[in-house]
Amino acid sequence: MPRPLPSKFFARSVHEVAPDLIGATLLFKGVGGVIVEVEAYHHTDQAAHSYRGRTERNAVMFGPPGKAYVYRSYGVHWCLNFVCEREGSASAVLIRALEPARGLAAMRRRRGVKNERLLCSGPGRLCQALGISGAHNGLALDRSPFKLLARTTKLKVAVGSRIGISKATKHPWRYGLAGSRYLSKPFR
């Protein structure tokens, strides 16, 4: 039986948390599935929102670990991140893709697509399918409406460069479930 992930799970290096999230289950108001792709963003990283310091937009990243950092990308899509490390470190893991498992009808309605692979394969799609928006920024990940369950089996985790960014692109800080058809983009 999967155990819930406590907030202390996130009080570690973003580089430890990110690969450990692969295979965990993410539910939001009972809708979600297995995390199959994430990216790590460390505060010393030029691609991290926290790199240039605290702003109104990224303030949650500077708070305690175990919180949701939700922001709008390019003014269009909501993106979900999990704040990691210690308070003030401003590091987070972007949740890039899920294998949909629960609440498929709700996901299809929100996304307007039937193809299961297109429901949560990308951070914007994932947030739309789960109904996550800026209203959920700063919420604790270890209580409702979120539910995170630890993975129960050992998995092969693929590692590669992050995608969809223009700075610090060579860092191998993208992690995914090897061979998953639900990835936003295959690993090389």
Backbone as a ProteinNet text record, in pm:
[ID]
protein_1_A
[PRIMARY]
MPRPLPSKFFARSVHEVAPDLIGATLLFKGVGGVIVEVEAYHHTDQAAHSYRGRTERNAVMFGPPGKAYVYRSYGVHWCLNFVCEREGSASAVLIRALEPARGLAAMRRRRGVKNERLLCSGPGRLCQALGISGAHNGLALDRSPFKLLARTTKLKVAVGSRIGISKATKHPWRYGLAGSRYLSKPFR
[TERTIARY]
85.2	0	89.5	67.5	150.9	129.2	237.4	227.5	226.6	156.4	156	296.2	329.1	457.1	440.2	515.2	505.1	582.9	559.4	629.5	780.6	827.7	972.3	1038.5	961	1013.6	1078.8	1022.9	1069.8	1182.7	1216.3	1321.8	1458.2	1483.5	1609.6	1649.5	1766.6	1812.4	1711.8	1688.3	1598.4	1645.7	1776.1	1832.6	1808.6	1771.4	1729.7	1579.2	1505.3	1359.7	1310.9	1365.6	1315.2	1310.9	1421.9	1412.9	1326.4	1318.7	1237	1086.6	1049.8	908.8	859.7	951.8	910.6	847.9	725.1	652.1	561	574.6	482.7	347.6	242.6	108.6	72.4	26.8	-20.7	-169.7	-245.6	-389.2	-422.8	-513.1	-563.4	-715	-775.8	-920.2	-960.8	-876.1	-905.5	-874.8	-828.7	-799.1	-647.9	-593.6	-450.1	-397.3	-270.8	-207.2	-62.9	13.8	153.4	243.7	331.7	426.5	528.5	540.7	634.4	744.1	734.6	838	840.5	962.7	983.5	1112.3	1130.2	1255.9	1292.8	1422.2	1472.5	1519	1489.6	1534.3	1594.4	1726.2	1800.5	1815.3	1818.3	1823.5	1949	2054.2	2176.4	2171.5	2062.5	2041.9	1976	2035.3	1982.9	1840.7	1798.8	1663.2	1559.3	1602.6	1509.5	1445.3	1317.6	1248.2	1306.7	1372.5	1428.9	1570.9	1629.2	1770.1	1801.4	1715	1739.5	1682.2	1634.7	1583.2	1432.4	1386.6	1244.8	1161.5	1048.3	950.5	812.5	712.2	576.2	537.6	579	544.4	606.3	734	805.6	817.9	750.5	765.8	747.6	658.7	634.8	761.6	845.3	969.3	1063.6	1052.7	1140.3	1085.5	967.9	907.1	950.1	876.2	913.4	892.3	966.3	946.6	811.4	766.6	639.7	519.6	543.3	435.1	427.7	310.5	291.1	327.6	414	444.1	378.7	272	196.8	211.5	256.4	273	219	192.9	144.7	264.4	276.5	386.1	342.4	421.1	394.2	252.5	194.6	61.2	-49.7	-19.5	-117.5	-147	-43.1	-61.6	-15.5	-91.1	-47.9	52.5	152.3	254.3	266.5	279.6	287.4	429.3	480	611.9	597.7	690	695.8	819.5	801.6	912.3	993.6	1126.5	1217.4	1324.2	1406	1522.5	1480.2	1538.5	1506.3	1442.2	1377.1	1314.1	1419.7	1388.8	1480.5	1566.9	1575.3	1663.6	1604.4	1472.8	1404.2	1435.2	1431.1	1447.9	1316	1288.5	1160.8	1171.9	1075.6	1064.7	938.8	956.5	844.2	786.3	655.9	589.5	550.1	617.9	600.7	494.7	478.4	383.5	339.4	215.1	155.5	103.9	98.3	21.9	-116.5	-217.5	-350.2	-405.4	-465.5	-518.7	-655.3	-676.8	-803.4	-869.1	-1000.4	-1074.2	-1057.9	-1047	-1024.6	-1136.4	-1260.7	-1372.4	-1357	-1319.8	-1299.2	-1182.9	-1073.4	-958.3	-997.2	-1069.5	-1111.1	-1201	-1291.5	-1381.3	-1300.8	-1208	-1128.9	-1036.3	-979.7	-883.8	-951.5	-1071.8	-1140.2	-1077	-1008.3	-948.2	-980.4	-984.7	-1011.4	-884	-781.4	-655.9	-591.6	-585	-531	-388.3	-308	-169.9	-159.7	-259.2	-255.5	-317.5	-364.2	-427.5	-327.8	-215.3	-122.4	22.3	47.6	185.1	236.6	274.9	324.8	271.3	347.5	304.8	175.7	152.8	28.6	-91.3	-75.8	-182.7	-217.3	-113.6	-132.4	-217.1	-182.5	-258.1	-401.4	-420.4	-555.5	-636.4	-579.2	-649.2	-687.7	-600.1	-626.9	-707.2	-720	-792.9	-710.2	-578	-487	-465.1	-473.9	-454.4	-376.6	-358.5	-288.1	-354.2	-481.2	-552.1	-494.4	-418	-362.4	-216.2	-161.5	-23.7	-7.3	95.4	125.4	58.5	-27.8	-94.3	3.5	-21.2	61.7	34.7	140.4	129.4	88.4	94.7	62.7	-78.7	-163.5	-303.6	-393.4	-521.3	-621.6	-615.1	-629.4	-679.9	-573.7	-446.9	-341.8	-334.7	-292	-259.4	-142.8	-32.4	87.1	119.7	135.9	165.4	299.2	381.5	514.3	502.4	603	605.7	627.4	579.2	585.3	680.3	731	821.9	945.1	1050.8	1173.2	1152.3	1189.8	1168.9	1299	1304.1	1419.1	1389.8	1472.8	1454.5	1552.4	1498	1579.9	1621.6	1739.7	1792.5	1835.2	1804.9	1844.1	1837.6	1860.1	1855.4	1711.7	1693.9	1560.6	1516.7	1386.6	1331.4	1241.4	1216.8	1126.3	1184.6	1317.5	1383.6	1494.9	1542.4	1648.6	1780.3	1778.6	1900.2	1930.9	2059.5	2104.6	2043.5	2043.6	1978.7	2058.4	2186.2	2268.5	2266.9	2207.7	2202.2	2119.1	2167.6	2089.5	1991.8	1897.9	1807.3	1662.2	1643.1	1510.6	1510.3	1405.5	1395.3	1261.8	1263.2	1139.4	1138.2	1020.3	1002.9	1045.2	1153.9	1210	1103.8	1087.2	995.9	849.6	814.5	673.9	622	502.6	441	374.6	375.6	310.6	405.7	532.6	628.7	588.8	625.4	596	683.7	802.8	895.5	987.3	1013.3	1100.1	1240.4	1306.5	1446.7	1531.5	1647.8	1737.2	1814.9
-118.6	0	124.6	217.1	338	425.4	482.7	572	717	804	945.9	1005.6	1098.1	1169.1	1286	1289.1	1399.7	1521.1	1635.5	1757.5	1743	1662.8	1646.9	1576.5	1502.8	1441.9	1548.3	1668.8	1777.5	1859.2	1833.3	1907.2	1844.9	1819.2	1760.8	1833.2	1801.5	1861.2	1835	1935.1	1922.3	1809.9	1782.7	1677	1536.9	1527.9	1400.4	1382.4	1489.5	1483.5	1452.9	1520.9	1507.3	1362.5	1287.4	1148.9	1060.2	1093.4	1014.4	1034.8	1140.1	1162.5	1075.3	1024.6	940.7	812.8	785.5	669.1	699.2	818.6	859	894.8	889.5	924.1	1064	1146.7	1282.1	1287.1	1322.6	1343.9	1484.8	1547.4	1679.7	1669.1	1681.7	1660.9	1525.5	1425.1	1289.2	1255.6	1353.8	1334.4	1336.6	1242.1	1243.2	1110	1083.7	961	955.1	872	846.7	950.7	1010.9	1109.3	1034.8	1076.4	1010.3	1103.6	1233.9	1326.9	1452.6	1493.1	1613.9	1682.7	1806.2	1879	1949.3	1948.6	2015	2156.1	2250.9	2389.8	2432.9	2450.4	2489.3	2641.3	2702.7	2848.8	2909.8	2831.6	2883.3	2869.9	2820.6	2788.7	2906.8	2952.7	3069	3048.5	2925.2	2899.1	2898.3	2899.3	2898.2	3035	3036.8	3164.3	3240.8	3171.8	3233.9	3286.7	3264.2	3297.4	3444.8	3534	3678.2	3734.3	3645.4	3690.5	3680	3716.9	3705.2	3813.6	3771.2	3862.1	3821	3897.8	3860.9	3727.5	3708.8	3587.5	3462	3468.5	3347.8	3335.1	3417	3420.4	3283.6	3201.4	3069.1	2984.3	3002.1	2924.9	2952.2	3068.5	3107.7	3064.1	3004.6	2958.1	2817	2754.7	2619.2	2517.1	2406.4	2299.8	2232.5	2163.3	2092.6	2176.6	2284	2371.7	2366.3	2398.6	2406.4	2546.6	2553.1	2679.6	2669.5	2747.6	2744.7	2880.3	2878.2	3003	2985.7	3097.9	3096.3	3111.7	3019.9	3020.7	3093.7	3192.8	3272.7	3330.5	3351.5	3409	3317	3188.7	3096.6	2977.4	2900.6	2773.3	2782	2717.2	2703.7	2589.8	2603.9	2501.1	2476.1	2348.5	2307.1	2265.9	2322.6	2289.3	2253.8	2171.1	2136.1	2201.9	2287.3	2357.5	2257.9	2265.9	2170.3	2240.8	2160.3	2196.9	2261.2	2372.4	2435.8	2571.7	2626.5	2756.9	2858.5	2935.1	3036.6	2990.6	2859.4	2812.1	2834.1	2837.5	2870.7	2775.3	2645.9	2543.1	2467.4	2416.6	2348.7	2245.5	2153.7	2052.3	2081.2	2098.4	2116.6	1978.8	1963.9	1839.2	1850	1772	1782.2	1688	1568.4	1474.4	1368	1321.8	1213.4	1106.7	985.4	880.4	884.7	930.9	947.2	816	819.5	697.5	717	832.1	856.3	984.1	976.2	1094.3	1123	1018.5	1037.4	1117.5	1096.6	1171	1320.8	1356.2	1497.9	1555.9	1478.9	1525.7	1548.1	1454.1	1467.8	1589.2	1611.8	1727.3	1858.2	1866.6	1989.1	2014.3	1908.1	1920.8	1922.1	1865.8	1861.7	1763.6	1661.6	1558.4	1421	1321.2	1184.2	1104.3	1138.9	1063.9	1073.1	959.3	953.2	1008.2	985.1	1031.2	1183.9	1251.8	1398.1	1467.5	1392.2	1453.7	1525	1461.8	1516.4	1513	1509.6	1502.8	1642.7	1711.2	1848.2	1923.9	2019.1	2086	2164.9	2228.9	2303.3	2210.7	2105.8	2006.3	1943.3	1909.8	1846.3	1934.8	2061.8	2152.2	2169.6	2181.1	2194.1	2067.9	1951.1	1824.4	1806.3	1849.3	1833.1	1948.4	2058.7	2174.4	2259.6	2259.6	2338.1	2474.2	2578.8	2716.7	2797.6	2922.9	3012.3	3022	2989.6	2991.2	2888.2	2792.2	2685	2708.1	2820.7	2856.7	2867.9	2803	2812.4	2707.7	2624.3	2521.5	2411.7	2352.8	2242.3	2118	2045.8	1925.1	1802.3	1811.3	1695.3	1700.2	1784.2	1788.3	1826.3	1802.8	1828.5	1975.3	1999.8	1914	1824.8	1835.1	1749.7	1618.8	1514.4	1386.7	1329.5	1305	1248	1116.8	1012.7	879.7	832	776.5	728.9	614.8	604.2	490.1	363	252.8	126.1	25.5	56.2	-35.4	39.6	-34.3	23.8	41.6	157.1	190.1	232.3	223.6	274.9	420.6	510.1	653.5	701.8	762.5	821.8	961.9	1004	1136	1205.5	1335.3	1410.7	1559.6	1635.5	1781.7	1830.1	1941	2000.5	2053.3	2068.5	2113.8	2235.7	2309.8	2423.8	2545.4	2550.8	2666.4	2713.9	2835.4	2890	2909.6	2901.5	2917.5	2786.9	2763.5	2645.8	2517.1	2504.7	2391.4	2261.7	2268.4	2147	2068.4	2126	2052.4	1925.7	1811	1686.5	1674.5	1767.7	1777.6	1746.4	1675.3	1625.7	1475.6	1429.2	1289.9	1234.3	1109.1	1050.2	899.6	844.7	700.2	645.6	569.7	517.4	440.2	476.6	407.6	445.8	538.5	576.8	646	611	676.9	809.1	840.1	961	1078.5	1063.9	1172.7	1286.7	1408.7	1521.8	1517	1459	1441.6	1324.7	1234.1	1119.9	1163.6	1080.6	1102	1046.4	1105.9	1054.4	937.3
0	0	0	-91.4	-96.7	26.2	75.3	191	142	212.9	176.3	190.7	103.9	114	210.2	319.6	415	364.4	423.1	380.6	395.5	492.9	512.3	393.5	312.3	190.3	101.4	102.6	16.2	78.3	204.4	274.1	245.4	118.5	72	-56.2	-104.8	-230.1	-341.9	-421.7	-536.6	-628.8	-627.8	-712.7	-656.2	-530	-470	-484.6	-459.9	-464.5	-606	-706.2	-843.9	-891.6	-888.6	-935.9	-845.7	-716.3	-624.5	-647.9	-720.8	-752.1	-867.5	-949.6	-1061.3	-1005	-1046.5	-996.6	-878.9	-819.9	-712.6	-775.3	-695.7	-743.9	-696.7	-789.8	-761.2	-788.5	-685.6	-701	-656.3	-729.5	-693.4	-695.9	-577.7	-562.3	-619	-598.3	-639.7	-784.8	-861.7	-1003.7	-1023.9	-1101.7	-1126.3	-1172.2	-1135.9	-1178.9	-1133.4	-1202.5	-1167.3	-1233.6	-1155.8	-1208.9	-1294	-1421.7	-1512.9	-1564	-1533.7	-1581.7	-1495.5	-1457.5	-1377.6	-1422.3	-1377.9	-1397	-1267.3	-1235.2	-1115.1	-1149.7	-1060.9	-1074	-940.9	-939.9	-820.7	-820.6	-704.5	-695	-757.8	-778	-841.8	-994.1	-1043.8	-1184.4	-1256.3	-1365.1	-1438.4	-1490.1	-1507.4	-1557.1	-1444.4	-1319.2	-1206.4	-1189.2	-1157.2	-1134.4	-1017.3	-927.6	-807.5	-827.5	-941.8	-964.8	-937	-977	-959.6	-828.8	-742.9	-613.8	-602.8	-485.2	-451	-519.7	-572.8	-631.4	-580.4	-612.5	-574.1	-638.9	-763.8	-838.1	-776.5	-738.6	-694.4	-542.1	-466	-319.4	-254	-305.3	-247	-250.6	-353.2	-364	-247.4	-185.7	-75.4	60.5	60.7	184	217.9	307.8	349.7	238.2	242.7	143.8	163	57.2	65.7	29.3	-44.3	-90.8	-243.1	-296	-440.9	-488	-587.9	-654.8	-792.6	-813.2	-938.1	-1005.5	-1129.6	-1204.8	-1345.1	-1410.8	-1548.4	-1641.3	-1735.8	-1832.4	-1959.1	-1996.8	-2117.7	-2118.5	-2001.5	-1991.5	-2037.7	-2059	-2115.8	-2025	-1988.3	-1917.9	-1772.6	-1683.1	-1544.8	-1536	-1449.2	-1426.9	-1276.6	-1239.6	-1099.7	-1063.9	-956.3	-902.6	-755.7	-706.9	-565.4	-506.3	-404.8	-339.8	-257.5	-270.7	-205.9	-122.7	-61.3	19.4	149.2	186.5	314.4	286.9	387.1	371.3	329.8	227.3	177	61.6	36.4	-71.3	-209.3	-220.1	-346	-460	-432.1	-534.6	-548.3	-669	-691.3	-802.9	-803.3	-907	-988.3	-1118.8	-1210.7	-1244	-1229.9	-1265	-1412.1	-1497.3	-1643.1	-1699	-1642.8	-1702	-1603	-1622.6	-1544.7	-1639.4	-1590.2	-1656.5	-1592.7	-1666.3	-1607.7	-1554.9	-1435.7	-1376.1	-1311	-1248.4	-1177.7	-1229	-1248.4	-1293.2	-1441.6	-1522.2	-1666.6	-1732.4	-1691.9	-1751.5	-1724.4	-1602.2	-1568.5	-1648.6	-1661.8	-1740.2	-1885.7	-1943.5	-2084	-2102.7	-2010	-2017.8	-2010.9	-1917.1	-1900.4	-2018.4	-2074	-2183.5	-2320.9	-2330.5	-2459.4	-2557.4	-2504.7	-2589.3	-2532.2	-2619.1	-2574.9	-2559.7	-2636.6	-2635.8	-2497.6	-2429.4	-2293.4	-2284.8	-2388	-2388.9	-2387.3	-2440.6	-2448.3	-2327.1	-2231.6	-2114.4	-2023.7	-1991.3	-1891.3	-1937.7	-2068.3	-2118.9	-2149.8	-2046.5	-2053	-1933.7	-1880.1	-1756.3	-1769.3	-1882.9	-1903.3	-1915.7	-1992.3	-2008.4	-1873.7	-1796.8	-1666.5	-1575.3	-1565.9	-1478.1	-1526.8	-1657.7	-1711.7	-1681.1	-1701.9	-1678.9	-1531.8	-1441	-1298.3	-1237.9	-1311.5	-1260.1	-1165.9	-1185	-1100.4	-1163.5	-1081	-1129.6	-1025.5	-1053.3	-962.1	-825.5	-817	-688.4	-592.1	-644.6	-562.2	-526.1	-566.9	-534.3	-382.8	-329.7	-186.8	-100.6	-159.2	-78.6	-37.8	77.4	126.6	43.8	11.7	-70.5	10.1	142.8	225.8	283.4	226	268.4	151.7	170.7	68.1	22.8	-107	-214.3	-280.1	-234.7	-289.4	-212.5	-282.2	-219	-298.6	-230.6	-292.8	-224	-304.7	-251.8	-306.7	-220.1	-259.2	-359.2	-444.5	-537.3	-456.5	-511.6	-438.9	-503.1	-620.8	-689.2	-737.3	-758.7	-813.8	-964.1	-1014.9	-1155.4	-1220.9	-1351.9	-1425.4	-1460.3	-1405.7	-1427	-1533.2	-1638.1	-1743.5	-1700.2	-1743.4	-1708.6	-1837.3	-1847.2	-1965.9	-1941.9	-2047.2	-2040.5	-2031.6	-1963	-1952.1	-2088.2	-2104.7	-2232.7	-2210.8	-2317.5	-2308.9	-2240.1	-2224.8	-2163.2	-2255.5	-2232	-2317.2	-2242.4	-2109.1	-2028	-1955.7	-1931.9	-1855.5	-1910.8	-2041.3	-2108.2	-2101.3	-2067.7	-2070	-1939.1	-1834.7	-1707.9	-1725.5	-1681.1	-1690.7	-1574.1	-1567.9	-1453.7	-1489.5	-1599.6	-1637	-1608.4	-1540	-1500.2	-1548.6	-1593.9	-1641.5	-1626.8	-1635	-1630.9	-1766.2	-1767.1	-1892.1	-1970.3	-2097.9	-2187.2	-2175.4	-2087.4	-2071.4	-2196.8	-2237.2	-2353.6	-2313.3	-2184.6	-2136.8	-2117.6	-2150	-2139.2	-2231.5	-2194.7	-2281.9	-2407.3	-2392.9	-2504.4	-2467.5	-2561.2	-2528.9	-2489.5	-2408.9	-2375.2	-2488.8	-2511.8	-2614.5	-2562.5
[MASK]
++++++++++++++++++++++++++++++++++++++++++++++++++++++++++++++++++++++++++++++++++++++++++++++++++++++++++++++++++++++++++++++++++++++++++++++++++++++++++++++++++++++++++++++++++++++++++++

